[in-house]
Amino acid sequence: MNLRDAVEGKEYIIRQIETDDEELNAFLFSLGCYSGEAITVVSKKRGSLVVSIKDARYSIDNQLAEAILV
């Protein structure tokens, strides 16, 4: 299941980042978004999601959310 399908307020464990873009992979890693890390969807907006990773909140677009498998 990708992050777009996740339920708001529930904590998930990231299983995998599914992207061929090394720059995107490095960016997500710098946010603390990598396999085995906990992630929570705080809210869903029209074209983006607000997620909580390691006590920090980030807004990510739907395309990026689809690359994060939980």
Distance bins in CASP14 RR format, pairs under 12 A and 6 or more apart:
PFRMAT RR
TARGET T0000
AUTHOR 0000-0000-0000
RMODE 2
METHOD distances of the structure
MODEL  1
1 7 0 0 0 0 0 1 0 0 0 0 0
1 10 0 0 0 0 0 1 0 0 0 0 0
1 12 0 0 0 0 1 0 0 0 0 0 0
1 13 0 0 0 0 0 1 0 0 0 0 0
1 14 0 0 0 0 0 1 0 0 0 0 0
1 15 0 0 0 0 1 0 0 0 0 0 0
1 16 0 0 0 0 0 1 0 0 0 0 0
1 18 0 0 0 0 0 1 0 0 0 0 0
1 41 0 0 0 0 0 1 0 0 0 0 0
1 65 0 0 0 0 0 1 0 0 0 0 0
1 66 0 0 0 0 0 1 0 0 0 0 0
1 68 0 0 0 0 1 0 0 0 0 0 0
1 69 1 0 0 1 0 0 0 0 0 0 0
1 70 1 0 1 0 0 0 0 0 0 0 0
2 12 0 0 0 0 0 1 0 0 0 0 0
2 14 0 0 0 0 0 1 0 0 0 0 0
2 15 0 0 0 0 1 0 0 0 0 0 0
2 16 0 0 0 0 1 0 0 0 0 0 0
2 17 0 0 0 0 0 1 0 0 0 0 0
2 18 1 0 0 1 0 0 0 0 0 0 0
2 19 0 0 0 0 0 1 0 0 0 0 0
2 39 0 0 0 0 0 1 0 0 0 0 0
2 41 0 0 0 0 0 1 0 0 0 0 0
2 49 0 0 0 0 0 1 0 0 0 0 0
2 60 0 0 0 0 0 1 0 0 0 0 0
2 62 0 0 0 0 1 0 0 0 0 0 0
2 63 0 0 0 0 0 1 0 0 0 0 0
2 64 0 0 0 0 0 1 0 0 0 0 0
2 65 1 0 0 1 0 0 0 0 0 0 0
2 66 1 0 1 0 0 0 0 0 0 0 0
2 67 1 0 0 1 0 0 0 0 0 0 0
2 68 1 0 0 1 0 0 0 0 0 0 0
2 69 1 0 1 0 0 0 0 0 0 0 0
2 70 1 0 0 1 0 0 0 0 0 0 0
3 10 0 0 0 0 0 1 0 0 0 0 0
3 12 1 0 0 1 0 0 0 0 0 0 0
3 13 0 0 0 0 0 1 0 0 0 0 0
3 14 0 0 0 0 1 0 0 0 0 0 0
3 15 0 0 0 0 0 1 0 0 0 0 0
3 16 0 0 0 0 0 1 0 0 0 0 0
3 17 0 0 0 0 0 1 0 0 0 0 0
3 18 0 0 0 0 0 1 0 0 0 0 0
3 28 0 0 0 0 0 1 0 0 0 0 0
3 33 0 0 0 0 1 0 0 0 0 0 0
3 39 1 0 0 1 0 0 0 0 0 0 0
3 40 0 0 0 0 0 1 0 0 0 0 0
3 41 1 0 0 1 0 0 0 0 0 0 0
3 42 0 0 0 0 0 1 0 0 0 0 0
3 44 0 0 0 0 1 0 0 0 0 0 0
3 48 0 0 0 0 0 1 0 0 0 0 0
3 49 1 0 0 1 0 0 0 0 0 0 0
3 50 0 0 0 0 0 1 0 0 0 0 0
3 51 1 0 0 1 0 0 0 0 0 0 0
3 52 0 0 0 0 0 1 0 0 0 0 0
3 53 0 0 0 0 0 1 0 0 0 0 0
3 58 0 0 0 0 0 1 0 0 0 0 0
3 60 1 0 0 1 0 0 0 0 0 0 0
3 61 0 0 0 0 0 1 0 0 0 0 0
3 62 0 0 0 0 1 0 0 0 0 0 0
3 63 0 0 0 0 0 1 0 0 0 0 0
3 64 0 0 0 0 1 0 0 0 0 0 0
3 65 1 0 1 0 0 0 0 0 0 0 0
3 66 1 0 0 1 0 0 0 0 0 0 0
3 67 0 0 0 0 1 0 0 0 0 0 0
3 68 1 0 1 0 0 0 0 0 0 0 0
3 69 1 0 0 1 0 0 0 0 0 0 0
3 70 1 0 1 0 0 0 0 0 0 0 0
4 12 0 0 0 0 0 1 0 0 0 0 0
4 41 0 0 0 0 1 0 0 0 0 0 0
4 44 0 0 0 0 1 0 0 0 0 0 0
4 45 0 0 0 0 0 1 0 0 0 0 0
4 47 0 0 0 0 1 0 0 0 0 0 0
4 48 0 0 0 0 0 1 0 0 0 0 0
4 49 1 0 0 1 0 0 0 0 0 0 0
4 51 0 0 0 0 0 1 0 0 0 0 0
4 60 0 0 0 0 1 0 0 0 0 0 0
4 61 0 0 0 0 0 1 0 0 0 0 0
4 62 1 0 1 0 0 0 0 0 0 0 0
4 63 0 0 0 0 1 0 0 0 0 0 0
4 64 0 0 0 0 1 0 0 0 0 0 0
4 65 1 0 1 0 0 0 0 0 0 0 0
4 66 1 0 1 0 0 0 0 0 0 0 0
4 67 0 0 0 0 1 0 0 0 0 0 0
4 68 0 0 0 0 1 0 0 0 0 0 0
4 69 0 0 0 0 0 1 0 0 0 0 0
4 70 0 0 0 0 0 1 0 0 0 0 0
5 12 0 0 0 0 0 1 0 0 0 0 0
5 41 0 0 0 0 1 0 0 0 0 0 0
5 44 0 0 0 0 0 1 0 0 0 0 0
5 49 0 0 0 0 0 1 0 0 0 0 0
5 62 0 0 0 0 0 1 0 0 0 0 0
5 65 0 0 0 0 1 0 0 0 0 0 0
5 66 0 0 0 0 1 0 0 0 0 0 0
5 68 0 0 0 0 0 1 0 0 0 0 0
5 69 0 0 0 0 0 1 0 0 0 0 0
5 70 0 0 0 0 1 0 0 0 0 0 0
6 12 1 0 1 0 0 0 0 0 0 0 0
6 13 0 0 0 0 0 1 0 0 0 0 0
6 14 0 0 0 0 0 1 0 0 0 0 0
6 39 0 0 0 0 1 0 0 0 0 0 0
6 40 0 0 0 0 1 0 0 0 0 0 0
6 41 1 0 1 0 0 0 0 0 0 0 0
6 42 0 0 0 0 0 1 0 0 0 0 0
6 43 0 0 0 0 0 1 0 0 0 0 0
6 44 0 0 0 0 1 0 0 0 0 0 0
6 49 0 0 0 0 1 0 0 0 0 0 0
6 50 0 0 0 0 0 1 0 0 0 0 0
6 51 0 0 0 0 1 0 0 0 0 0 0
6 52 0 0 0 0 0 1 0 0 0 0 0
6 60 0 0 0 0 0 1 0 0 0 0 0
6 65 0 0 0 0 1 0 0 0 0 0 0
6 66 0 0 0 0 0 1 0 0 0 0 0
6 68 0 0 0 0 1 0 0 0 0 0 0
6 69 0 0 0 0 0 1 0 0 0 0 0
6 70 1 0 0 1 0 0 0 0 0 0 0
7 40 0 0 0 0 1 0 0 0 0 0 0
7 41 1 0 0 1 0 0 0 0 0 0 0
7 42 0 0 0 0 0 1 0 0 0 0 0
7 43 0 0 0 0 0 1 0 0 0 0 0
7 44 0 0 0 0 1 0 0 0 0 0 0
7 49 0 0 0 0 0 1 0 0 0 0 0
7 70 0 0 0 0 0 1 0 0 0 0 0
8 40 0 0 0 0 1 0 0 0 0 0 0
8 41 1 0 1 0 0 0 0 0 0 0 0
8 42 1 0 0 1 0 0 0 0 0 0 0
8 43 1 0 0 1 0 0 0 0 0 0 0
8 44 1 0 0 1 0 0 0 0 0 0 0
8 45 0 0 0 0 0 1 0 0 0 0 0
8 49 0 0 0 0 1 0 0 0 0 0 0
8 50 0 0 0 0 1 0 0 0 0 0 0
8 51 0 0 0 0 0 1 0 0 0 0 0
8 52 0 0 0 0 0 1 0 0 0 0 0
9 38 0 0 0 0 0 1 0 0 0 0 0
9 39 0 0 0 0 0 1 0 0 0 0 0
9 40 1 0 1 0 0 0 0 0 0 0 0
9 41 1 0 0 1 0 0 0 0 0 0 0
9 42 1 0 0 1 0 0 0 0 0 0 0
9 43 0 0 0 0 1 0 0 0 0 0 0
9 44 0 0 0 0 0 1 0 0 0 0 0
9 49 0 0 0 0 0 1 0 0 0 0 0
9 50 0 0 0 0 0 1 0 0 0 0 0
9 51 0 0 0 0 0 1 0 0 0 0 0
9 52 0 0 0 0 1 0 0 0 0 0 0
10 38 0 0 0 0 0 1 0 0 0 0 0
10 39 0 0 0 0 0 1 0 0 0 0 0
10 40 1 0 0 1 0 0 0 0 0 0 0
10 41 1 0 0 1 0 0 0 0 0 0 0
10 42 0 0 0 0 0 1 0 0 0 0 0
10 51 0 0 0 0 0 1 0 0 0 0 0
10 52 0 0 0 0 0 1 0 0 0 0 0
10 70 0 0 0 0 1 0 0 0 0 0 0
11 36 0 0 0 0 0 1 0 0 0 0 0
11 37 0 0 0 0 0 1 0 0 0 0 0
11 38 1 0 1 0 0 0 0 0 0 0 0
11 39 1 0 0 1 0 0 0 0 0 0 0
11 40 1 0 1 0 0 0 0 0 0 0 0
11 41 0 0 0 0 1 0 0 0 0 0 0
11 42 0 0 0 0 0 1 0 0 0 0 0
11 51 0 0 0 0 0 1 0 0 0 0 0
11 52 0 0 0 0 1 0 0 0 0 0 0
11 53 0 0 0 0 0 1 0 0 0 0 0
11 70 0 0 0 0 1 0 0 0 0 0 0
12 33 0 0 0 0 0 1 0 0 0 0 0
12 36 0 0 0 0 0 1 0 0 0 0 0
12 37 0 0 0 0 1 0 0 0 0 0 0
12 38 1 0 0 1 0 0 0 0 0 0 0
12 39 1 0 1 0 0 0 0 0 0 0 0
12 40 1 0 0 1 0 0 0 0 0 0 0
12 41 1 0 0 1 0 0 0 0 0 0 0
12 51 0 0 0 0 1 0 0 0 0 0 0
12 52 0 0 0 0 0 1 0 0 0 0 0
12 53 0 0 0 0 0 1 0 0 0 0 0
12 65 0 0 0 0 0 1 0 0 0 0 0
12 68 0 0 0 0 1 0 0 0 0 0 0
12 69 0 0 0 0 1 0 0 0 0 0 0
12 70 1 1 0 0 0 0 0 0 0 0 0
13 33 0 0 0 0 0 1 0 0 0 0 0
13 34 0 0 0 0 0 1 0 0 0 0 0
13 35 0 0 0 0 1 0 0 0 0 0 0
13 36 1 0 1 0 0 0 0 0 0 0 0
13 37 1 0 0 1 0 0 0 0 0 0 0
13 38 1 0 1 0 0 0 0 0 0 0 0
13 39 1 0 0 1 0 0 0 0 0 0 0
13 40 0 0 0 0 0 1 0 0 0 0 0
13 53 0 0 0 0 0 1 0 0 0 0 0
13 68 0 0 0 0 0 1 0 0 0 0 0
13 69 0 0 0 0 0 1 0 0 0 0 0
13 70 1 0 0 1 0 0 0 0 0 0 0
14 28 0 0 0 0 1 0 0 0 0 0 0
14 29 0 0 0 0 0 1 0 0 0 0 0
14 31 0 0 0 0 0 1 0 0 0 0 0
14 32 0 0 0 0 1 0 0 0 0 0 0
14 33 1 0 0 1 0 0 0 0 0 0 0
14 34 1 0 0 1 0 0 0 0 0 0 0
14 35 1 0 1 0 0 0 0 0 0 0 0
14 36 1 0 1 0 0 0 0 0 0 0 0
14 37 1 0 1 0 0 0 0 0 0 0 0
14 38 1 0 0 1 0 0 0 0 0 0 0
14 39 1 0 1 0 0 0 0 0 0 0 0
14 40 0 0 0 0 0 1 0 0 0 0 0
14 51 0 0 0 0 0 1 0 0 0 0 0
14 53 0 0 0 0 1 0 0 0 0 0 0
14 54 0 0 0 0 0 1 0 0 0 0 0
14 65 0 0 0 0 0 1 0 0 0 0 0
14 67 0 0 0 0 0 1 0 0 0 0 0
14 68 1 0 0 1 0 0 0 0 0 0 0
14 69 1 0 0 1 0 0 0 0 0 0 0
14 70 1 0 1 0 0 0 0 0 0 0 0
15 33 0 0 0 0 0 1 0 0 0 0 0
15 34 0 0 0 0 0 1 0 0 0 0 0
15 35 1 0 0 1 0 0 0 0 0 0 0
15 36 1 0 0 1 0 0 0 0 0 0 0
15 37 0 0 0 0 0 1 0 0 0 0 0
15 38 0 0 0 0 0 1 0 0 0 0 0
15 39 0 0 0 0 0 1 0 0 0 0 0
15 67 0 0 0 0 0 1 0 0 0 0 0
15 68 0 0 0 0 1 0 0 0 0 0 0
15 69 1 0 1 0 0 0 0 0 0 0 0
15 70 1 0 0 1 0 0 0 0 0 0 0
16 25 0 0 0 0 0 1 0 0 0 0 0
16 28 0 0 0 0 0 1 0 0 0 0 0
16 33 0 0 0 0 0 1 0 0 0 0 0
16 34 0 0 0 0 1 0 0 0 0 0 0
16 35 1 0 1 0 0 0 0 0 0 0 0
16 36 0 0 0 0 1 0 0 0 0 0 0
16 37 0 0 0 0 0 1 0 0 0 0 0
16 67 0 0 0 0 1 0 0 0 0 0 0
16 68 0 0 0 0 1 0 0 0 0 0 0
16 69 1 0 1 0 0 0 0 0 0 0 0
16 70 0 0 0 0 1 0 0 0 0 0 0
17 24 0 0 0 0 1 0 0 0 0 0 0
17 25 1 0 0 1 0 0 0 0 0 0 0
17 26 0 0 0 0 0 1 0 0 0 0 0
17 27 0 0 0 0 0 1 0 0 0 0 0
17 28 1 0 1 0 0 0 0 0 0 0 0
17 29 0 0 0 0 1 0 0 0 0 0 0
17 31 0 0 0 0 0 1 0 0 0 0 0
17 32 0 0 0 0 0 1 0 0 0 0 0
17 33 1 0 0 1 0 0 0 0 0 0 0
17 34 1 0 0 1 0 0 0 0 0 0 0
17 35 1 0 0 1 0 0 0 0 0 0 0
17 36 0 0 0 0 0 1 0 0 0 0 0
17 37 0 0 0 0 0 1 0 0 0 0 0
17 39 0 0 0 0 0 1 0 0 0 0 0
17 64 0 0 0 0 1 0 0 0 0 0 0
17 65 0 0 0 0 0 1 0 0 0 0 0
17 66 0 0 0 0 0 1 0 0 0 0 0
17 67 1 0 0 1 0 0 0 0 0 0 0
17 68 1 0 0 1 0 0 0 0 0 0 0
17 69 1 0 0 1 0 0 0 0 0 0 0
17 70 0 0 0 0 0 1 0 0 0 0 0
18 24 0 0 0 0 0 1 0 0 0 0 0
18 25 0 0 0 0 0 1 0 0 0 0 0
18 28 0 0 0 0 0 1 0 0 0 0 0
18 35 0 0 0 0 0 1 0 0 0 0 0
18 63 0 0 0 0 0 1 0 0 0 0 0
18 64 0 0 0 0 0 1 0 0 0 0 0
18 65 0 0 0 0 0 1 0 0 0 0 0
18 66 0 0 0 0 1 0 0 0 0 0 0
18 67 1 0 1 0 0 0 0 0 0 0 0
18 68 1 0 0 1 0 0 0 0 0 0 0
18 69 1 0 1 0 0 0 0 0 0 0 0
18 70 0 0 0 0 0 1 0 0 0 0 0
19 25 1 0 0 1 0 0 0 0 0 0 0
19 26 0 0 0 0 0 1 0 0 0 0 0
19 27 0 0 0 0 0 1 0 0 0 0 0
19 28 0 0 0 0 1 0 0 0 0 0 0
19 29 0 0 0 0 0 1 0 0 0 0 0
19 33 0 0 0 0 0 1 0 0 0 0 0
19 63 0 0 0 0 1 0 0 0 0 0 0
19 64 0 0 0 0 1 0 0 0 0 0 0
19 65 0 0 0 0 0 1 0 0 0 0 0
19 66 0 0 0 0 1 0 0 0 0 0 0
19 67 1 0 1 0 0 0 0 0 0 0 0
19 68 0 0 0 0 1 0 0 0 0 0 0
19 69 0 0 0 0 0 1 0 0 0 0 0
20 67 0 0 0 0 1 0 0 0 0 0 0
21 27 0 0 0 0 1 0 0 0 0 0 0
21 28 0 0 0 0 1 0 0 0 0 0 0
21 63 0 0 0 0 0 1 0 0 0 0 0
21 64 0 0 0 0 0 1 0 0 0 0 0
21 67 0 0 0 0 1 0 0 0 0 0 0
22 28 0 0 0 0 0 1 0 0 0 0 0
22 29 0 0 0 0 0 1 0 0 0 0 0
23 29 0 0 0 0 0 1 0 0 0 0 0
23 30 0 0 0 0 0 1 0 0 0 0 0
24 30 0 0 0 0 0 1 0 0 0 0 0
24 31 0 0 0 0 0 1 0 0 0 0 0
24 33 0 0 0 0 0 1 0 0 0 0 0
24 60 0 0 0 0 0 1 0 0 0 0 0
24 61 0 0 0 0 0 1 0 0 0 0 0
24 63 0 0 0 0 1 0 0 0 0 0 0
24 64 1 0 0 1 0 0 0 0 0 0 0
24 66 0 0 0 0 0 1 0 0 0 0 0
24 67 1 0 0 1 0 0 0 0 0 0 0
24 68 0 0 0 0 0 1 0 0 0 0 0
25 31 0 0 0 0 0 1 0 0 0 0 0
25 32 0 0 0 0 0 1 0 0 0 0 0
25 33 0 0 0 0 1 0 0 0 0 0 0
25 34 0 0 0 0 1 0 0 0 0 0 0
25 35 0 0 0 0 0 1 0 0 0 0 0
25 64 0 0 0 0 0 1 0 0 0 0 0
25 67 0 0 0 0 1 0 0 0 0 0 0
25 68 0 0 0 0 0 1 0 0 0 0 0
26 32 0 0 0 0 0 1 0 0 0 0 0
26 33 0 0 0 0 0 1 0 0 0 0 0
26 34 0 0 0 0 0 1 0 0 0 0 0
27 33 0 0 0 0 1 0 0 0 0 0 0
27 34 0 0 0 0 0 1 0 0 0 0 0
27 58 0 0 0 0 0 1 0 0 0 0 0
27 60 0 0 0 0 0 1 0 0 0 0 0
27 64 0 0 0 0 1 0 0 0 0 0 0
27 67 0 0 0 0 0 1 0 0 0 0 0
28 34 1 0 0 1 0 0 0 0 0 0 0
28 35 0 0 0 0 0 1 0 0 0 0 0
28 37 0 0 0 0 1 0 0 0 0 0 0
28 39 0 0 0 0 0 1 0 0 0 0 0
28 51 0 0 0 0 0 1 0 0 0 0 0
28 53 0 0 0 0 1 0 0 0 0 0 0
28 58 0 0 0 0 1 0 0 0 0 0 0
28 60 0 0 0 0 1 0 0 0 0 0 0
28 64 1 0 0 1 0 0 0 0 0 0 0
28 65 0 0 0 0 0 1 0 0 0 0 0
28 67 0 0 0 0 1 0 0 0 0 0 0
28 68 1 0 0 1 0 0 0 0 0 0 0
28 69 0 0 0 0 0 1 0 0 0 0 0
29 35 0 0 0 0 0 1 0 0 0 0 0
29 37 0 0 0 0 1 0 0 0 0 0 0
29 53 0 0 0 0 0 1 0 0 0 0 0
29 68 0 0 0 0 0 1 0 0 0 0 0
30 53 0 0 0 0 0 1 0 0 0 0 0
30 54 0 0 0 0 0 1 0 0 0 0 0
30 56 0 0 0 0 0 1 0 0 0 0 0
30 58 0 0 0 0 0 1 0 0 0 0 0
31 37 0 0 0 0 1 0 0 0 0 0 0
31 39 0 0 0 0 1 0 0 0 0 0 0
31 51 0 0 0 0 1 0 0 0 0 0 0
31 52 0 0 0 0 0 1 0 0 0 0 0
31 53 1 0 0 1 0 0 0 0 0 0 0
31 54 0 0 0 0 1 0 0 0 0 0 0
31 56 1 0 0 1 0 0 0 0 0 0 0
31 57 0 0 0 0 0 1 0 0 0 0 0
31 58 1 0 0 1 0 0 0 0 0 0 0
31 59 0 0 0 0 0 1 0 0 0 0 0
31 60 0 0 0 0 1 0 0 0 0 0 0
31 64 0 0 0 0 0 1 0 0 0 0 0
31 68 0 0 0 0 0 1 0 0 0 0 0
32 38 0 0 0 0 0 1 0 0 0 0 0
32 39 0 0 0 0 1 0 0 0 0 0 0
32 51 0 0 0 0 0 1 0 0 0 0 0
32 52 0 0 0 0 0 1 0 0 0 0 0
32 53 1 0 1 0 0 0 0 0 0 0 0
32 54 1 0 1 0 0 0 0 0 0 0 0
32 55 0 0 0 0 0 1 0 0 0 0 0
32 56 0 0 0 0 1 0 0 0 0 0 0
32 58 0 0 0 0 1 0 0 0 0 0 0
32 68 0 0 0 0 0 1 0 0 0 0 0
33 39 1 0 0 1 0 0 0 0 0 0 0
33 40 0 0 0 0 0 1 0 0 0 0 0
33 51 0 0 0 0 1 0 0 0 0 0 0
33 52 0 0 0 0 0 1 0 0 0 0 0
33 53 1 0 1 0 0 0 0 0 0 0 0
33 54 0 0 0 0 1 0 0 0 0 0 0
33 56 0 0 0 0 0 1 0 0 0 0 0
33 58 0 0 0 0 1 0 0 0 0 0 0
33 60 0 0 0 0 1 0 0 0 0 0 0
33 64 0 0 0 0 1 0 0 0 0 0 0
33 65 0 0 0 0 0 1 0 0 0 0 0
33 67 0 0 0 0 1 0 0 0 0 0 0
33 68 1 0 0 1 0 0 0 0 0 0 0
33 69 0 0 0 0 0 1 0 0 0 0 0
33 70 0 0 0 0 0 1 0 0 0 0 0
34 53 0 0 0 0 1 0 0 0 0 0 0
34 54 0 0 0 0 0 1 0 0 0 0 0
34 68 0 0 0 0 1 0 0 0 0 0 0
34 69 0 0 0 0 0 1 0 0 0 0 0
35 68 0 0 0 0 0 1 0 0 0 0 0
35 69 0 0 0 0 1 0 0 0 0 0 0
35 70 0 0 0 0 0 1 0 0 0 0 0
36 53 0 0 0 0 0 1 0 0 0 0 0
36 54 0 0 0 0 0 1 0 0 0 0 0
36 68 0 0 0 0 0 1 0 0 0 0 0
36 69 0 0 0 0 0 1 0 0 0 0 0
36 70 0 0 0 0 1 0 0 0 0 0 0
37 51 0 0 0 0 0 1 0 0 0 0 0
37 52 0 0 0 0 0 1 0 0 0 0 0
37 53 1 0 0 1 0 0 0 0 0 0 0
37 54 1 0 0 1 0 0 0 0 0 0 0
37 55 0 0 0 0 0 1 0 0 0 0 0
37 56 0 0 0 0 0 1 0 0 0 0 0
37 68 0 0 0 0 0 1 0 0 0 0 0
37 70 0 0 0 0 0 1 0 0 0 0 0
38 51 0 0 0 0 0 1 0 0 0 0 0
38 52 0 0 0 0 1 0 0 0 0 0 0
38 53 1 0 0 1 0 0 0 0 0 0 0
38 54 0 0 0 0 1 0 0 0 0 0 0
38 55 0 0 0 0 0 1 0 0 0 0 0
38 70 0 0 0 0 1 0 0 0 0 0 0
39 49 0 0 0 0 0 1 0 0 0 0 0
39 50 0 0 0 0 0 1 0 0 0 0 0
39 51 1 0 1 0 0 0 0 0 0 0 0
39 52 1 0 0 1 0 0 0 0 0 0 0
39 53 1 0 1 0 0 0 0 0 0 0 0
39 54 0 0 0 0 1 0 0 0 0 0 0
39 55 0 0 0 0 0 1 0 0 0 0 0
39 56 0 0 0 0 0 1 0 0 0 0 0
39 57 0 0 0 0 0 1 0 0 0 0 0
39 58 0 0 0 0 1 0 0 0 0 0 0
39 60 0 0 0 0 0 1 0 0 0 0 0
39 65 0 0 0 0 0 1 0 0 0 0 0
39 68 1 0 0 1 0 0 0 0 0 0 0
39 69 0 0 0 0 0 1 0 0 0 0 0
39 70 1 0 0 1 0 0 0 0 0 0 0
40 49 0 0 0 0 0 1 0 0 0 0 0
40 50 0 0 0 0 1 0 0 0 0 0 0
40 51 1 0 0 1 0 0 0 0 0 0 0
40 52 1 0 1 0 0 0 0 0 0 0 0
40 53 0 0 0 0 1 0 0 0 0 0 0
40 54 0 0 0 0 0 1 0 0 0 0 0
40 55 0 0 0 0 0 1 0 0 0 0 0
40 56 0 0 0 0 0 1 0 0 0 0 0
40 57 0 0 0 0 1 0 0 0 0 0 0
40 58 0 0 0 0 0 1 0 0 0 0 0
40 70 0 0 0 0 0 1 0 0 0 0 0
41 48 0 0 0 0 0 1 0 0 0 0 0
41 49 1 0 1 0 0 0 0 0 0 0 0
41 50 1 0 0 1 0 0 0 0 0 0 0
41 51 1 0 1 0 0 0 0 0 0 0 0
41 52 0 0 0 0 1 0 0 0 0 0 0
41 53 0 0 0 0 0 1 0 0 0 0 0
41 57 0 0 0 0 0 1 0 0 0 0 0
41 58 0 0 0 0 0 1 0 0 0 0 0
41 59 0 0 0 0 0 1 0 0 0 0 0
41 60 0 0 0 0 1 0 0 0 0 0 0
41 62 0 0 0 0 0 1 0 0 0 0 0
41 65 0 0 0 0 1 0 0 0 0 0 0
41 68 0 0 0 0 0 1 0 0 0 0 0
41 70 0 0 0 0 1 0 0 0 0 0 0
42 48 0 0 0 0 0 1 0 0 0 0 0
42 49 1 0 0 1 0 0 0 0 0 0 0
42 50 1 0 1 0 0 0 0 0 0 0 0
42 51 1 0 0 1 0 0 0 0 0 0 0
42 52 1 0 1 0 0 0 0 0 0 0 0
42 53 0 0 0 0 0 1 0 0 0 0 0
42 55 0 0 0 0 0 1 0 0 0 0 0
42 56 0 0 0 0 0 1 0 0 0 0 0
42 57 1 0 0 1 0 0 0 0 0 0 0
42 58 0 0 0 0 1 0 0 0 0 0 0
42 59 0 0 0 0 1 0 0 0 0 0 0
42 60 0 0 0 0 0 1 0 0 0 0 0
43 49 1 0 0 1 0 0 0 0 0 0 0
43 50 1 0 1 0 0 0 0 0 0 0 0
43 51 0 0 0 0 1 0 0 0 0 0 0
43 52 0 0 0 0 0 1 0 0 0 0 0
43 57 0 0 0 0 1 0 0 0 0 0 0
43 58 0 0 0 0 0 1 0 0 0 0 0
43 59 0 0 0 0 1 0 0 0 0 0 0
43 60 0 0 0 0 0 1 0 0 0 0 0
44 50 1 0 0 1 0 0 0 0 0 0 0
44 51 0 0 0 0 1 0 0 0 0 0 0
44 59 0 0 0 0 0 1 0 0 0 0 0
44 60 0 0 0 0 0 1 0 0 0 0 0
44 61 0 0 0 0 0 1 0 0 0 0 0
44 62 0 0 0 0 1 0 0 0 0 0 0
44 65 0 0 0 0 1 0 0 0 0 0 0
45 51 0 0 0 0 0 1 0 0 0 0 0
45 59 1 0 0 1 0 0 0 0 0 0 0
45 60 0 0 0 0 0 1 0 0 0 0 0
45 61 0 0 0 0 1 0 0 0 0 0 0
45 62 0 0 0 0 1 0 0 0 0 0 0
45 65 0 0 0 0 0 1 0 0 0 0 0
46 59 0 0 0 0 0 1 0 0 0 0 0
46 61 0 0 0 0 0 1 0 0 0 0 0
46 62 0 0 0 0 1 0 0 0 0 0 0
47 59 0 0 0 0 1 0 0 0 0 0 0
47 60 0 0 0 0 1 0 0 0 0 0 0
47 61 1 0 0 1 0 0 0 0 0 0 0
47 62 1 0 1 0 0 0 0 0 0 0 0
47 63 0 0 0 0 1 0 0 0 0 0 0
47 64 0 0 0 0 0 1 0 0 0 0 0
47 65 0 0 0 0 1 0 0 0 0 0 0
47 66 0 0 0 0 0 1 0 0 0 0 0
48 57 0 0 0 0 0 1 0 0 0 0 0
48 58 0 0 0 0 1 0 0 0 0 0 0
48 59 1 0 1 0 0 0 0 0 0 0 0
48 60 1 0 0 1 0 0 0 0 0 0 0
48 61 1 0 1 0 0 0 0 0 0 0 0
48 62 1 0 0 1 0 0 0 0 0 0 0
48 63 0 0 0 0 1 0 0 0 0 0 0
48 64 0 0 0 0 1 0 0 0 0 0 0
48 65 1 0 0 1 0 0 0 0 0 0 0
49 57 0 0 0 0 0 1 0 0 0 0 0
49 58 0 0 0 0 1 0 0 0 0 0 0
49 59 1 0 0 1 0 0 0 0 0 0 0
49 60 1 0 1 0 0 0 0 0 0 0 0
49 61 0 0 0 0 1 0 0 0 0 0 0
49 62 1 0 0 1 0 0 0 0 0 0 0
49 63 0 0 0 0 0 1 0 0 0 0 0
49 64 0 0 0 0 1 0 0 0 0 0 0
49 65 1 0 1 0 0 0 0 0 0 0 0
49 66 0 0 0 0 0 1 0 0 0 0 0
49 68 0 0 0 0 1 0 0 0 0 0 0
49 70 0 0 0 0 0 1 0 0 0 0 0
50 56 0 0 0 0 0 1 0 0 0 0 0
50 57 1 0 1 0 0 0 0 0 0 0 0
50 58 1 0 0 1 0 0 0 0 0 0 0
50 59 1 0 1 0 0 0 0 0 0 0 0
50 60 0 0 0 0 1 0 0 0 0 0 0
50 61 0 0 0 0 0 1 0 0 0 0 0
50 65 0 0 0 0 0 1 0 0 0 0 0
51 57 1 0 0 1 0 0 0 0 0 0 0
51 58 1 0 1 0 0 0 0 0 0 0 0
51 59 1 0 0 1 0 0 0 0 0 0 0
51 60 1 0 0 1 0 0 0 0 0 0 0
51 61 0 0 0 0 0 1 0 0 0 0 0
51 64 0 0 0 0 1 0 0 0 0 0 0
51 65 1 0 0 1 0 0 0 0 0 0 0
51 68 0 0 0 0 1 0 0 0 0 0 0
51 70 0 0 0 0 0 1 0 0 0 0 0
52 58 1 0 0 1 0 0 0 0 0 0 0
52 59 0 0 0 0 0 1 0 0 0 0 0
52 60 0 0 0 0 0 1 0 0 0 0 0
53 59 0 0 0 0 0 1 0 0 0 0 0
53 60 0 0 0 0 1 0 0 0 0 0 0
53 68 0 0 0 0 0 1 0 0 0 0 0
53 70 0 0 0 0 0 1 0 0 0 0 0
58 64 0 0 0 0 1 0 0 0 0 0 0
58 65 0 0 0 0 0 1 0 0 0 0 0
58 68 0 0 0 0 0 1 0 0 0 0 0
59 65 0 0 0 0 0 1 0 0 0 0 0
60 66 0 0 0 0 0 1 0 0 0 0 0
60 67 0 0 0 0 1 0 0 0 0 0 0
60 68 0 0 0 0 1 0 0 0 0 0 0
61 67 0 0 0 0 0 1 0 0 0 0 0
61 68 0 0 0 0 0 1 0 0 0 0 0
62 68 0 0 0 0 0 1 0 0 0 0 0
END
